[in-house]
Amino acid sequence: MQRVTVIVPLKALAFAKGRMSSELDPAARRELATWMLERVLSACHACDLVERVVVIAGDADGAAEATRHGAQVLAQTGSGLPAALAQADAALQGCPATLVLAADLPLAEAADLELVIRAAPDEPAVVVVPTRDGGTGALLRRPGTVIGTAYGPDSAAAHLALAQAAGIPAVCLPVEHLSVDIDTPDQLAGLGPSWGGAFHIRAPGA
């Protein structure tokens, strides 16, 4: 099976996880974002079907973290996630397959990525892995720019609609570990004390 290039968009660490500011100070939010990135990149490197990992980094600190964990780095030149992914797609034009993977999936494992990649053995094809809130934890595209990206509220449905409009076979594939992205204190606390407890988040209802 053809191996894929993983694209991980990484917001500037100085502004990471702003929705957690009521519970975590800037240093802790940066630590959280870095911890999750490390887990995502470790899963990528452990997956035999991943050829390379490209982090599109929003600042120099994020680029340094990505490099330290063995990823290729693109320095983001525009503002916002759509611009970052458009830049990555342009840089990877002609890539046989890409897997856009969120940087805040702390439960991600190599087996999860393999499951997604094997769900689309032929091209053209799209695989969308929804998060619990309707976002997109992972987006596989064969070839790499067969559709654009549509991240934002309800992006899983939006990506499936893009594939349908383009006449591209698409699969909506629930993968538990890739459905858990962390943006709020409640989501982090929901991981349980062995995970979120390290960042001193109150348990739900506490």
N, C-alpha and C positions, 0 to 999 in steps of 0.2 A: 504494500500500500504506500502511496505517495505521502511523504512526510510534510508537515505544515510549518509555517512561520507563525509564531504567536505574537500578537500585538498587545501590549499592556499600556494603556494610557494612565499617566500618573500626574495628578494635580500637584502644583507647587507645594512642597512640604510646609512652607511657611503659612499656608492657608488651608491645610488639610483638616477635614472633618469639622468644619465650622458649626454644623448642627449639633455638635457635642459640647459647645462652649459652656453650657450651663453646668456641666459635670466635670469637664477636663480642661486644664489650662493648656496654653499653646504647646508647651514642651511635651505634655502627656499626649496631646493629639498627634503631634509629630511622631512620637514614639509608637503610637498605635498604628499610624499609617505605614511606618517603616516595618513594623512587625508583620503586618498583613502582606505587604509587598514581598518580604522575604519568604513567607509561606507560599505565596503564589508562584514566585520564581523557582522555588525548590520543587514544587509539583511539576512545573514545566521541564526543568532539567532532568527530572526522574522519568519522564515519559519518552519512550523509545520512538514514538511517532512524531515528536517535535524536532524539527531540524534546527531552528534557531529561535531566539526570543529577542524581540525588539521592544524596548520601553520608550515611549514618546513622553519625555520628561518636561514638566512645567517649570523647573528651576534647576540650578546647578547642584543643589544639595540632593535633589531626587536623582539627577543623573549620576552623581557619585555613588549613591546607594545602589542604583541599578548596575553600574559597572562593577561594584564590589561583589555583587552576587551573580556575576557572569553573563549579564545581558548586554546586547548591543544597544546603544543609546542614540535616539534622535532628539535634538534640542527643539522643543516646541517654539515656533516663531509667531503663531497667531494666538488669539485669546479664546479660551473655552474649549469644551470637549469636541464639538463638531469640527472646529478648525484643526485640532490636534489629529483627529482621525483622518480628515481629508489630507493632511500633510503626510501621515503615515502611508495612506493608500497611494499617494503620488510617488513616494519614495520606493514603494514596493510594487510598482506597476509591473505587470507580467508575472507576478508570483503565482505559482500553481494553486496554492491554497493558503488562506490565512485564518487564524482563530483569534478574534478580539476577546480578550479576557479581562474582566474587571480586576483592579488592583486591590480590592477590599473583600476578598473571598477567603477568609482564614481557614476554612475547612477543606479547601481544594486539595485534591490528591491526584497523583499521576493517573490512577485508574479512571478517575472521572474524565480527564482530558481524553484518554484513549477511547472511552465510551462515546464521547462527542465526535471525535474524528472518524471512528468506524461507522458512525451513523450515516455518513455520506461518502461511500467508497468511490463513487463516480462523479464526474462533473457534466454539466453544471448542477450545482446543488447548494442549498442553504440549510443550516441547522441552527435553530434558536433555542437557547436554554433560558427559560424565564426565571427571574427571582421571585421571591414570595410576594412582592408588591407590584408585580407586573413589569418590572424592568428586565434588562437583559444581562444575565451573568456571563454568558458566552455566546459568541456569534461566529459560526464557521461558514466560510464562503469558498466555494470551488467554482471557478478560479477566484483569485483573491479580491477582485473588484467586480464580481458578477452583479452585485447590488451595492448601493451606498450604505450609509449608516443613518440611523434615526433615533439616537439616544435621547432620553427625556422620559416624562411620564408615559407609562404604558408602551414602552419601546419594544417589548417582545411582540405585541400585536402589530406595531408599526413595521417591524422588520419582516414579519410574515406577509404583511400587505405589500411591501416593496417586492418581495419575491413573487407573489401572485401576479402583481402588475407587470412584472418582467417575464412572466411565463416560466419561472424557474422552479423546479421541484423543491419543496421546503418541508422540513420536519420540525415540529415543536417537541422538544425532548426534555422532560423534567429530569433533573439530576439534583438530588437532595443537597449535596455538598456545595454545588454551584448555585444554589438558589438562596444561599445565606450570605447576603452582603451586609456590611455594617456601616450605617450612616447615623444612627441615633443611639442615645444611651440605653434605651429599652432593648434594642437589637443586640447590643454588646452584652448587656446583663443576661439576655436570653441564652447566651452561649453557656452559662453556668459558671460556677466559681473557678473551675480549672482553667477557664479561658478569660472571660471578661473580668473575673475577680482580680486579675493582675493589674487592672487599670482603675481599681477602686470605684467601680460603678455600683450604685445601689441595686439590689435585686428588685424585680418588678413588684410593685405593691408595697415596698418597704417605706 
